Amino acid sequence: MQSLSSFTSETRTRTIVKAVIWNLIGLAVMALVGFLLTGSWGIGGAMAIINACVGLTTYIVYERIWAHIQWGRHAAH
């Protein structure tokens, strides 16, 4: 078995699959929390979808802001 340190990067497909799985886990957790708070799977599911949309939008804006910040970057050689 190879050590984790021998892997330096991952494919786009792996990154996308990980992101999709993580978002599905987040949707399930948020739907469960919504259900526990309201007693309704419909409302819990709606809360989960709204949360995912707001979170995605916020993350995209956050990433675009950071794209313009030079702190912590190395100069290209």
A tleap script that builds the chain and sets N, CA, C and O, in Angstrom:
source leaprc.protein.ff14SB
mol = sequence {
  NMET GLN SER LEU SER SER PHE THR SER GLU
  THR ARG THR ARG THR ILE VAL LYS ALA VAL
  ILE TRP ASN LEU ILE GLY LEU ALA VAL MET
  ALA LEU VAL GLY PHE LEU LEU THR GLY SER
  TRP GLY ILE GLY GLY ALA MET ALA ILE ILE
  ASN ALA CYS VAL GLY LEU THR THR TYR ILE
  VAL TYR GLU ARG ILE TRP ALA HIE ILE GLN
  TRP GLY ARG HIE ALA ALA CHIE
}
set mol.1.N position { 0.840 -1.190 0.000 }
set mol.1.CA position { 0.000 0.000 0.000 }
set mol.1.C position { 0.880 1.246 0.000 }
set mol.1.O position { 1.846 1.327 0.759 }
set mol.2.N position { 0.545 2.223 -0.855 }
set mol.2.CA position { 1.323 3.448 -0.927 }
set mol.2.C position { 0.920 4.390 0.201 }
set mol.2.O position { -0.228 4.414 0.644 }
set mol.3.N position { 1.907 5.166 0.650 }
set mol.3.CA position { 1.598 6.142 1.695 }
set mol.3.C position { 0.869 7.327 1.077 }
set mol.3.O position { 0.993 7.588 -0.119 }
set mol.4.N position { 0.118 8.034 1.892 }
set mol.4.CA position { -0.621 9.194 1.414 }
set mol.4.C position { 0.305 10.277 0.893 }
set mol.4.O position { -0.074 11.036 0.000 }
set mol.5.N position { 1.517 10.362 1.437 }
set mol.5.CA position { 2.442 11.407 1.006 }
set mol.5.C position { 2.962 11.172 -0.407 }
set mol.5.O position { 3.537 12.081 -1.004 }
set mol.6.N position { 2.771 9.968 -0.957 }
set mol.6.CA position { 3.239 9.711 -2.315 }
set mol.6.C position { 2.266 10.237 -3.361 }
set mol.6.O position { 2.607 10.270 -4.543 }
set mol.7.N position { 1.065 10.648 -2.961 }
set mol.7.CA position { 0.088 11.215 -3.870 }
set mol.7.C position { 0.158 12.739 -3.765 }
set mol.7.O position { -0.061 13.299 -2.691 }
set mol.8.N position { 0.460 13.406 -4.874 }
set mol.8.CA position { 0.640 14.852 -4.813 }
set mol.8.C position { -0.560 15.637 -5.311 }
set mol.8.O position { -0.739 16.791 -4.924 }
set mol.9.N position { -1.388 15.039 -6.160 }
set mol.9.CA position { -2.553 15.754 -6.667 }
set mol.9.C position { -3.660 14.760 -6.952 }
set mol.9.O position { -3.458 13.549 -6.869 }
set mol.10.N position { -4.819 15.274 -7.284 }
set mol.10.CA position { -5.929 14.396 -7.597 }
set mol.10.C position { -6.574 14.838 -8.901 }
set mol.10.O position { -6.409 15.979 -9.332 }
set mol.11.N position { -7.300 13.935 -9.515 }
set mol.11.CA position { -7.942 14.242 -10.781 }
set mol.11.C position { -9.158 15.132 -10.549 }
set mol.11.O position { -9.678 15.214 -9.436 }
set mol.12.N position { -9.602 15.794 -11.608 }
set mol.12.CA position { -10.811 16.616 -11.503 }
set mol.12.C position { -12.008 15.756 -11.135 }
set mol.12.O position { -12.865 16.165 -10.351 }
set mol.13.N position { -12.060 14.555 -11.711 }
set mol.13.CA position { -13.183 13.658 -11.427 }
set mol.13.C position { -13.240 13.329 -9.946 }
set mol.13.O position { -14.316 13.345 -9.348 }
set mol.14.N position { -12.084 13.028 -9.345 }
set mol.14.CA position { -12.049 12.721 -7.908 }
set mol.14.C position { -12.531 13.928 -7.100 }
set mol.14.O position { -13.304 13.775 -6.155 }
set mol.15.N position { -12.075 15.121 -7.471 }
set mol.15.CA position { -12.473 16.335 -6.770 }
set mol.15.C position { -13.979 16.545 -6.869 }
set mol.15.O position { -14.627 16.871 -5.875 }
set mol.16.N position { -14.536 16.360 -8.055 }
set mol.16.CA position { -15.978 16.543 -8.255 }
set mol.16.C position { -16.770 15.514 -7.467 }
set mol.16.O position { -17.763 15.856 -6.825 }
set mol.17.N position { -16.341 14.249 -7.510 }
set mol.17.CA position { -17.047 13.195 -6.769 }
set mol.17.C position { -17.026 13.498 -5.273 }
set mol.17.O position { -18.046 13.362 -4.598 }
set mol.18.N position { -15.871 13.907 -4.753 }
set mol.18.CA position { -15.783 14.256 -3.334 }
set mol.18.C position { -16.715 15.409 -2.994 }
set mol.18.O position { -17.393 15.374 -1.966 }
set mol.19.N position { -16.758 16.433 -3.846 }
set mol.19.CA position { -17.617 17.596 -3.589 }
set mol.19.C position { -19.092 17.211 -3.625 }
set mol.19.O position { -19.871 17.664 -2.786 }
set mol.20.N position { -19.477 16.386 -4.580 }
set mol.20.CA position { -20.874 15.961 -4.679 }
set mol.20.C position { -21.267 15.150 -3.449 }
set mol.20.O position { -22.327 15.377 -2.866 }
set mol.21.N position { -20.416 14.206 -3.055 }
set mol.21.CA position { -20.713 13.387 -1.873 }
set mol.21.C position { -20.817 14.274 -0.628 }
set mol.21.O position { -21.730 14.108 0.180 }
set mol.22.N position { -19.882 15.210 -0.479 }
set mol.22.CA position { -19.908 16.108 0.682 }
set mol.22.C position { -21.198 16.923 0.699 }
set mol.22.O position { -21.798 17.105 1.759 }
set mol.23.N position { -21.630 17.417 -0.462 }
set mol.23.CA position { -22.868 18.191 -0.522 }
set mol.23.C position { -24.084 17.325 -0.221 }
set mol.23.O position { -25.020 17.794 0.425 }
set mol.24.N position { -24.093 16.087 -0.669 }
set mol.24.CA position { -25.202 15.182 -0.351 }
set mol.24.C position { -25.270 14.907 1.148 }
set mol.24.O position { -26.355 14.859 1.728 }
set mol.25.N position { -24.113 14.729 1.767 }
set mol.25.CA position { -24.077 14.541 3.224 }
set mol.25.C position { -24.631 15.783 3.915 }
set mol.25.O position { -25.428 15.676 4.848 }
set mol.26.N position { -24.206 16.965 3.454 }
set mol.26.CA position { -24.703 18.216 4.028 }
set mol.26.C position { -26.204 18.379 3.859 }
set mol.26.O position { -26.888 18.831 4.777 }
set mol.27.N position { -26.722 18.011 2.685 }
set mol.27.CA position { -28.168 18.084 2.463 }
set mol.27.C position { -28.917 17.159 3.412 }
set mol.27.O position { -29.931 17.546 3.993 }
set mol.28.N position { -28.418 15.941 3.568 }
set mol.28.CA position { -29.075 14.977 4.452 }
set mol.28.C position { -29.072 15.463 5.902 }
set mol.28.O position { -30.084 15.377 6.598 }
set mol.29.N position { -27.932 15.969 6.343 }
set mol.29.CA position { -27.826 16.457 7.727 }
set mol.29.C position { -28.756 17.647 7.941 }
set mol.29.O position { -29.461 17.710 8.948 }
set mol.30.N position { -28.762 18.587 7.002 }
set mol.30.CA position { -29.619 19.765 7.152 }
set mol.30.C position { -31.094 19.382 7.100 }
set mol.30.O position { -31.900 19.947 7.839 }
set mol.31.N position { -31.461 18.433 6.241 }
set mol.31.CA position { -32.856 17.976 6.191 }
set mol.31.C position { -33.250 17.328 7.512 }
set mol.31.O position { -34.363 17.529 7.999 }
set mol.32.N position { -32.338 16.552 8.090 }
set mol.32.CA position { -32.614 15.912 9.381 }
set mol.32.C position { -32.780 16.961 10.478 }
set mol.32.O position { -33.704 16.878 11.287 }
set mol.33.N position { -31.895 17.932 10.505 }
set mol.33.CA position { -31.998 19.005 11.503 }
set mol.33.C position { -33.317 19.758 11.318 }
set mol.33.O position { -34.017 20.045 12.290 }
set mol.34.N position { -33.649 20.075 10.070 }
set mol.34.CA position { -34.916 20.757 9.803 }
set mol.34.C position { -36.112 19.937 10.249 }
set mol.34.O position { -37.067 20.472 10.813 }
set mol.35.N position { -36.058 18.628 9.995 }
set mol.35.CA position { -37.137 17.744 10.438 }
set mol.35.C position { -37.242 17.718 11.952 }
set mol.35.O position { -38.336 17.814 12.507 }
set mol.36.N position { -36.094 17.587 12.625 }
set mol.36.CA position { -36.101 17.530 14.090 }
set mol.36.C position { -36.643 18.826 14.693 }
set mol.36.O position { -37.297 18.802 15.736 }
set mol.37.N position { -36.372 19.957 14.037 }
set mol.37.CA position { -36.843 21.241 14.563 }
set mol.37.C position { -38.301 21.530 14.236 }
set mol.37.O position { -38.992 22.204 14.999 }
set mol.38.N position { -38.772 21.012 13.089 }
set mol.38.CA position { -40.126 21.367 12.655 }
set mol.38.C position { -41.106 20.202 12.660 }
set mol.38.O position { -42.318 20.415 12.691 }
set mol.39.N position { -40.597 18.969 12.630 }
set mol.39.CA position { -41.468 17.797 12.539 }
set mol.39.C position { -41.963 17.521 11.121 }
set mol.39.O position { -42.804 16.647 10.915 }
set mol.40.N position { -41.440 18.266 10.146 }
set mol.40.CA position { -41.885 18.112 8.760 }
set mol.40.C position { -40.690 17.824 7.860 }
set mol.40.O position { -39.721 18.584 7.835 }
set mol.41.N position { -40.770 16.696 7.107 }
set mol.41.CA position { -39.702 16.386 6.158 }
set mol.41.C position { -39.711 17.391 5.005 }
set mol.41.O position { -38.654 17.724 4.470 }
set mol.42.N position { -40.882 17.870 4.623 }
set mol.42.CA position { -40.978 18.858 3.545 }
set mol.42.C position { -40.263 20.153 3.890 }
set mol.42.O position { -39.482 20.683 3.100 }
set mol.43.N position { -40.548 20.650 5.087 }
set mol.43.CA position { -39.894 21.887 5.536 }
set mol.43.C position { -38.404 21.642 5.747 }
set mol.43.O position { -37.578 22.478 5.382 }
set mol.44.N position { -38.064 20.508 6.329 }
set mol.44.CA position { -36.647 20.172 6.519 }
set mol.44.C position { -35.906 20.088 5.195 }
set mol.44.O position { -34.780 20.571 5.076 }
set mol.45.N position { -36.541 19.472 4.196 }
set mol.45.CA position { -35.921 19.379 2.874 }
set mol.45.C position { -35.774 20.743 2.224 }
set mol.45.O position { -34.753 21.035 1.602 }
set mol.46.N position { -36.797 21.580 2.369 }
set mol.46.CA position { -36.721 22.936 1.821 }
set mol.46.C position { -35.599 23.725 2.485 }
set mol.46.O position { -34.863 24.455 1.821 }
set mol.47.N position { -35.476 23.570 3.805 }
set mol.47.CA position { -34.392 24.243 4.520 }
set mol.47.C position { -33.038 23.778 4.001 }
set mol.47.O position { -32.123 24.583 3.834 }
set mol.48.N position { -32.912 22.479 3.747 }
set mol.48.CA position { -31.653 21.924 3.247 }
set mol.48.C position { -31.309 22.485 1.874 }
set mol.48.O position { -30.159 22.840 1.618 }
set mol.49.N position { -32.295 22.566 0.993 }
set mol.49.CA position { -32.051 23.080 -0.359 }
set mol.49.C position { -31.692 24.567 -0.318 }
set mol.49.O position { -30.770 25.007 -1.003 }
set mol.50.N position { -32.425 25.335 0.488 }
set mol.50.CA position { -32.116 26.763 0.621 }
set mol.50.C position { -30.709 26.939 1.179 }
set mol.50.O position { -29.942 27.767 0.688 }
set mol.51.N position { -30.372 26.161 2.201 }
set mol.51.CA position { -29.042 26.230 2.805 }
set mol.51.C position { -27.959 25.907 1.769 }
set mol.51.O position { -26.929 26.578 1.724 }
set mol.52.N position { -28.183 24.895 0.946 }
set mol.52.CA position { -27.200 24.513 -0.070 }
set mol.52.C position { -27.022 25.640 -1.095 }
set mol.52.O position { -25.896 25.942 -1.490 }
set mol.53.N position { -28.112 26.255 -1.521 }
set mol.53.CA position { -28.034 27.344 -2.505 }
set mol.53.C position { -27.325 28.569 -1.935 }
set mol.53.O position { -26.470 29.162 -2.594 }
set mol.54.N position { -27.680 28.939 -0.723 }
set mol.54.CA position { -27.033 30.088 -0.073 }
set mol.54.C position { -25.551 29.783 0.160 }
set mol.54.O position { -24.690 30.630 -0.079 }
set mol.55.N position { -25.268 28.578 0.625 }
set mol.55.CA position { -23.879 28.186 0.873 }
set mol.55.C position { -23.043 28.180 -0.392 }
set mol.55.O position { -21.906 28.651 -0.385 }
set mol.56.N position { -23.587 27.656 -1.474 }
set mol.56.CA position { -22.863 27.622 -2.747 }
set mol.56.C position { -22.593 29.039 -3.247 }
set mol.56.O position { -21.477 29.352 -3.662 }
set mol.57.N position { -23.600 29.883 -3.209 }
set mol.57.CA position { -23.440 31.265 -3.663 }
set mol.57.C position { -22.402 31.995 -2.820 }
set mol.57.O position { -21.536 32.687 -3.355 }
set mol.58.N position { -22.491 31.842 -1.515 }
set mol.58.CA position { -21.540 32.482 -0.615 }
set mol.58.C position { -20.125 31.986 -0.879 }
set mol.58.O position { -19.181 32.776 -0.885 }
set mol.59.N position { -19.973 30.685 -1.096 }
set mol.59.CA position { -18.644 30.114 -1.339 }
set mol.59.C position { -18.056 30.648 -2.647 }
set mol.59.O position { -16.865 30.954 -2.703 }
set mol.60.N position { -18.864 30.763 -3.688 }
set mol.60.CA position { -18.365 31.277 -4.967 }
set mol.60.C position { -17.891 32.716 -4.803 }
set mol.60.O position { -16.817 33.071 -5.287 }
set mol.61.N position { -18.679 33.546 -4.128 }
set mol.61.CA position { -18.272 34.934 -3.882 }
set mol.61.C position { -16.992 34.964 -3.059 }
set mol.61.O position { -16.079 35.729 -3.370 }
set mol.62.N position { -16.912 34.154 -2.028 }
set mol.62.CA position { -15.724 34.051 -1.167 }
set mol.62.C position { -14.490 33.688 -1.985 }
set mol.62.O position { -13.441 34.313 -1.828 }
set mol.63.N position { -14.602 32.694 -2.850 }
set mol.63.CA position { -13.472 32.269 -3.685 }
set mol.63.C position { -13.052 33.369 -4.654 }
set mol.63.O position { -11.857 33.570 -4.872 }
set mol.64.N position { -14.008 34.080 -5.235 }
set mol.64.CA position { -13.672 35.146 -6.180 }
set mol.64.C position { -12.960 36.293 -5.462 }
set mol.64.O position { -12.053 36.904 -6.028 }
set mol.65.N position { -13.355 36.589 -4.232 }
set mol.65.CA position { -12.657 37.618 -3.454 }
set mol.65.C position { -11.222 37.179 -3.194 }
set mol.65.O position { -10.289 37.955 -3.404 }
set mol.66.N position { -11.037 35.942 -2.739 }
set mol.66.CA position { -9.699 35.440 -2.454 }
set mol.66.C position { -8.819 35.352 -3.696 }
set mol.66.O position { -7.594 35.417 -3.592 }
set mol.67.N position { -9.430 35.206 -4.862 }
set mol.67.CA position { -8.652 35.147 -6.105 }
set mol.67.C position { -7.892 36.454 -6.342 }
set mol.67.O position { -6.894 36.465 -7.062 }
set mol.68.N position { -8.355 37.554 -5.742 }
set mol.68.CA position { -7.721 38.861 -5.920 }
set mol.68.C position { -6.764 39.218 -4.785 }
set mol.68.O position { -6.157 40.289 -4.809 }
set mol.69.N position { -6.623 38.356 -3.811 }
set mol.69.CA position { -5.737 38.616 -2.673 }
set mol.69.C position { -4.417 37.884 -2.905 }
set mol.69.O position { -4.398 36.670 -3.109 }
set mol.70.N position { -3.328 38.625 -2.874 }
set mol.70.CA position { -2.014 38.042 -3.160 }
set mol.70.C position { -1.342 37.425 -1.939 }
set mol.70.O position { -0.389 36.661 -2.089 }
set mol.71.N position { -1.810 37.735 -0.751 }
set mol.71.CA position { -1.189 37.220 0.473 }
set mol.71.C position { -1.113 35.699 0.447 }
set mol.71.O position { -2.088 35.031 0.100 }
set mol.72.N position { 0.046 35.149 0.814 }
set mol.72.CA position { 0.230 33.708 0.922 }
set mol.72.C position { 0.527 33.001 -0.381 }
set mol.72.O position { 0.584 31.772 -0.410 }
set mol.73.N position { 0.717 33.733 -1.451 }
set mol.73.CA position { 1.045 33.134 -2.745 }
set mol.73.C position { 2.530 33.264 -3.006 }
set mol.73.O position { 3.178 34.205 -2.547 }
set mol.74.N position { 3.057 32.314 -3.744 }
set mol.74.CA position { 4.451 32.375 -4.172 }
set mol.74.C position { 4.513 32.949 -5.573 }
set mol.74.O position { 3.632 32.693 -6.394 }
set mol.75.N position { 5.540 33.718 -5.847 }
set mol.75.CA position { 5.724 34.284 -7.190 }
set mol.75.C position { 6.036 33.169 -8.174 }
set mol.75.O position { 6.740 32.218 -7.836 }
set mol.76.N position { 5.521 33.282 -9.376 }
set mol.76.CA position { 5.801 32.290 -10.428 }
set mol.76.C position { 7.243 32.417 -10.873 }
set mol.76.O position { 7.776 33.523 -10.970 }
set mol.77.N position { 7.874 31.289 -11.142 }
set mol.77.CA position { 9.290 31.301 -11.556 }
set mol.77.C position { 9.413 31.186 -13.036 }
set mol.77.O position { 10.524 31.179 -13.565 }
savepdb mol mol.pdb
quit
